[in-house]
Amino acid sequence: MNTTETSTLSTLSTPGGNKANEDLILSLSHDDGTLDLLMFDGASSVSGQHYLDDTMGDPAWFVQQFSAALTQIATPSLTQADSIALALLALREQHAALLQAAAMPPYAWPIAALTWLRVPADGKHASLYALGDCKAFLLDAQGKATDLDPYDNPQEGILKTAIEQLKQEGLDEQARWARLLPMLRDRRVAQNMSTQPSILCLHPQGDFAAREHHIPLDSSGYVLLMTDGFYRLVDSYHLYTEQSLLQDCATRGLDALMQELRAHETGGARGMTVKKADDASVVMLRLGD
């Protein structure tokens, strides 16, 4: 479990099982007072083997190496889009020999969801850059929740329908994964070979089709970023609404919600998901002084 706690910033990230955590939270404070908060969610490998790092696995390797490259490049004078492109170029140059020797099939190339919140020193607004399905919310001083990046991944509906059908056939988790694997691999190839990838990938065939938002900020309240593993409390397990989840994060703290998530999964949670438990991460930034 990785945690950070300051007077204004709280972060928490836990793996979904006995393996490397494929989520990653990155916080960068710049000399001019700009704050960069990034949430990564590495997609589980569908290759059956790891090519780049046998110990931590390829998804974790990708998010860690990319975040390391981005740390060296990101400055307030560079746009988020330009920083992403330059960091990816630096990663590929630094690890060119490994990437060439790995000879990975396209379905094995690692991908990750990424949401990047940039808050200038004045704290009056923020810019949001998003690839994939991490979540971002604003909880204002009156307790009203706003989705900062509404996004409906059409593939999720297809996947949930397929999982429900396999459950109706009585298949266990391992058997469902085996049946879903060809579809998941086809999807991974399409993501990696897209000329406008909507996910962070190792070998984009064109510019990233990121969602970018300019967000006015209140003088008080909270901004929260989370991976879909943490958001399962809402969309898979229906233990919370978006509103109640954010309010409880603010009043009870992130650790209490993470414990509730893991207890629910240990108790045999049932949802339209491929994995019984997923890596889960959440960031909460308190606005104002």
N, C-alpha and C positions, 0 to 999 in steps of 0.2 A: 504494500500500500504506500503510495506517495502522497504526501500532504504538504500544504503550505498555508500558513495563517499569519496575516498581518492585520492592522487595524482597518484596512480597506479591501484586502484581497484574501479570499479563501479558495483553495484548490484541493481536490481529492481525486485520486485515480487508483482503481483496484483491478487486478486481473479477474477474468471470469472463471478461472480454474487453475490447475497446477501447471502453468506454462508462462512464458514471457508475456508481459502486458504489451499489447499492440496499439494501445492508446498512448498519447503523449500530450502533456500540457507544457507550453513554452511561454514564459513571461520575459519581456525585454523592456527595460527602462532606459530611455535615451537621455543624453545630457540636456536637451532642451525641455525635458519634462514630459515628452510623449511616451505613452505606454502602449506597448503591443502585447496583446494576449492571443495566443493561438491554441486551437484545439485540433489534434490529429486523431483520426480513427483508422488504423491500418486494417484493411480487409483481409480476413482469414484466407490463407493460401488454398487454392483448389487444385494444386499440382500433385499432391501426394508425396512431395519431397521438397527440401530446401536447397537452393542453389548458391545462395550468397552468404548465409550464416547458419550453420547447423545447430548452434547453441540457442540463439534467441529466435531464429526463424526469419524468413525473408520480410514479412510485413513489419516486424519490429525493427529490423535492420534498416528498412527504407525510411520509416518515420524518424528514427534516431539520426541517421546520416543526413537526411534532408534538413532536419531542424538544426543540426550542427552547421551545415553550410549556410542556412538562412541567418543564423546568429551572426556570422561573419559579414554578411552582406546588407541586411536590412538597416536602413537609416530613414529618418523622417523625410529626407530629400528625395528618396526613391519611392515611386508608387508601389502599392502592394503587388500589383500585377507584374511590374518590372522586377521586383525583388524575387517573386516566385520563379520567374523565368531564369534569372541569373543564378539563383541558388541551385536550380535543377541542372543547369549547365556546369556549375562548379562541382556538383556531386558526380556527374558523369565523367568529368575530366579527372577528378581525384581517384575514381575507382574504375577507370577505363579498362585496366588489365583484368580486374575481377569480372566485370560485366561481359567482356569479350570471352573470357575463358569459360564462363558459366554456360554459355550457349543455351539459354532458356527458351522454351516455346512461349509464344505470346500469352497463353492462358496462365503461365507461371509468373509473368511480370507483375511485381507488386504494385498495388494501388492504395490510396488512402483518401478518406474524406478530410477536409480541412476547412475550418472557419477561423478567420483572423479579424479580431476587433482592434482597431487603432483609435486611441483616445489622446488628442493633443492636450497640452498642459492646461489650457483654459477650461477643459472639461465641459464645454458647452455643446459639443457635438462629437460624433464618432463616425468612422468609416468601417464598413463591414465587407469582407471579401470571403466568398463561400464557394467551395467545391464539394459536392456530395451532400450527405444528409445529417451532419451535426446540427444541433438546434441552438438558436440564439433568442433570448427573451429580454424584455425590459419590464421590471416591476416598479411602478411609480410610487410616489409617496402615499397615495391613497389606496395602494394595494391592487391596482389594476394591472393585469398582465397583457403585454403586447408581443406578438410573434414578430421579431425583427426580420426574419427571412423565411416567409411562408414558402414551402417547397413540397411538392408532392412527387415522389419518385414513382413513376409508373411501373417500374420493375417490381416494386414491393407488393403491389396488388397481385401481379402474376405469381410471384413466389408464394404469397400467403394462400392463394387458391390451390396451388400445387401441394403445399404442405397439408392443408385440410383434407384434400383427396387421399393423400398417403396415410394420414391418420385414420381416416374412415376405413382404409384397408387393413388397419391393425398393425402397421409397421412401426418398429421402435426407432429411436433416434438414429442409430447407426445405419439401419436399412433405409430410412428416409434420405439420409445423406448420400448413400450410394445411388439411389434412384435420381436424386436431384443433380448429381455431379455433372452429367453432360450439359444440362441447361446452364448451370453455374459457370462452366468453362466457356461455353459459347458467349455468355454475357461478358465474361472477363476479356475475351478476345475483342469483342465489340468495343468495350471501354478503352482498351489499350490502343486499338487501331483507329479510333475516331479522329477525324480531322478537326473536330471541335470538342475535345474531351471535357466532360462535366465533372471529372474526378481528377485528383492529383495522381499522375502516373509517371512511370520512369521514362517512357519513350513516346511523348505526345507527337501526333502526326500533324499538329497545327496548334494554333493558340488555344489556351484554355477558355472554355465558355463559362467563366465564373459569374456568379450573381454578385453585384456590387451595390451597396446601399449607403446613403448619407443619412445619418440618424441624429436628430436633435436630442439632447440629453437634459433631463431635469436637474435641478440643483441637489436633489436627494432621490433616494430609491436605489435600485440594484440593476445591474446587467448580469445575466447568467448565460453561460455557454455550457453545452453538455453533449456527450456522444449518445448515439441511439441506445447503447447499453444501459445508461442511466435513465433515459427517457422511457424505457420499458415500464416504469412505474405508472406512466400515463397510457401509452398506446398499445401495450401488450397485456399488462396485468390489470389495468383499469382501477388501480388503487387510488389514483388522484386524477383530478382535472389539471390542465395547465396552470390555472389560477391557484388552486390549492397547493400544488407542488411547489411553485415559486414562493408562495407565502410561508410554507413550512420550512423551506430552505433558509429563508431570512430569519424566521423566529426560532426554529429548533436547531439549525445548523446542518451542514452537509453530511457530517458523519452519521447523524441519526437516520437520515434518509437512506444513506448507503447501507447501513445495517439492516434497515427494513427491507430493502431490495434483496440483499443476499439471503436474509431469513426466509423471504417468500420463495426464492428460487430453491433453497435447500429443502423447503417443505413440499416441493413437487409442483412448482408453478407450471401452468399450462398456457402457452400462447402460440400465436402463429409465427414461430421463429424457427430457424434452422438449428440453432444451438440452444441448449437448455439454459446456459448462463453465458453472458458476454462480458468482455472488459467494459468497465463503466467509469466515466470521468465527468467531473463537473467543476466549473469555475464560477465564483460569485464575486463581482466587483461592486463595492458600495460606493455610490456617487456622493459628491459633496465632501465637505470637510469632516 
